[in-house]
Amino acid sequence: MSRSAELGRVHEVALSGGTIRYRERGEGPVVVFIHGVLVNGDLWRKVVPDIAAAGLRCITPDLPFGAHEVPVPNADLTPPGAADLIAEFLEKLDLRDVTLVANDTGGGITQILMTRHPERIGRVVLTPSDSFERFFPPTIAFLPILARVPGSTRLLTDTLRVRALHRLPFVFGWLTKRPLPRDVIDGYLLPSRQSAEIRRDLRRFLRGINKRHTLAAAEKFGSFDKPVLLAWASEDKFFPLSLAERLQKALPDATLRTIDDCYTFVSEEQPEALIPLILEFVGARAK
């Protein structure tokens, strides 16, 4: 299946738990883009070209959250394990003073990473993300429970073949105000549909989701003194603006900026609003 060429050249790196495929574009200070469950790096395809053109090195991994192509059967895919995997990815590529830009489930994992492995992080951009007790939000809170049932992941991925379901709230309907392009949805859903190994990774990741992990991270926010930009959708249905306001109060150096006319996937629906916020934030901090 195809991946967007907008993200740059394809590379792979071997980590202790398996191989991570990533794409790289541009040169300069490093920005690493983190996606959530059942999507991959293509979530950032509308953002990376302009960020790279501004003089930044953009690295976009396909993390093993269910829409990846290279299985990682030996990786710890609990939320802390996923955070450790990203930390190892940064270390293996020798990336320093990194700007992390995260979304959705990836934002929840990034918050865990911030409190477990802050040493290579220079700053963080959180777009609408799982936080505090919303890991997952109520509409999809059944997924970790469902994942404990044998055969359920295959049932889930087969059910998602039905395109009429894609606009339902628990699929993509509350992630974007407007329908996603068909080829983009296929890029997200086909890996788990076509590979039993990818489904097993997805199941292991889903089974580990629990609010205790993001709540534990939130208790340690006071020790994270790096700047954080909260670039939040003002109309978000999964992650209301009040959640961003709580994050702003809990983090020592956080700024909240809102983006209108979109839901959780701000990079998909409002890249022209998100890009200048990222550039302003990084440019002010990484000269």
Secondary structure, DSSP 8 states (H G I E B T S, - for coil): ----GGG-EEEEEEETTEEEEEEEE--SSEEEEE--TT--GGGGTTTHHHHHHTT-EEEEEE-SSSS-SS--TTS--SHHHHHHHHHHHHHHTT--SEEEEEEHHHHHHHHHHHHH--TTEEEEEEEEE-BTTBSS-GGGTHHHHHTTSTTHHHHHHHHTT-GGGTTSIIIIITT-SS---HHHHHHHHHHHHH-HHHHHHHHHHHHH--HHHHHHHHTTGGG--S-EEEEEETT-SSS-HHHHHHHHHHSTTEEEEEE-S--S-HHHH-HHHHHHHHHHHHHHH--
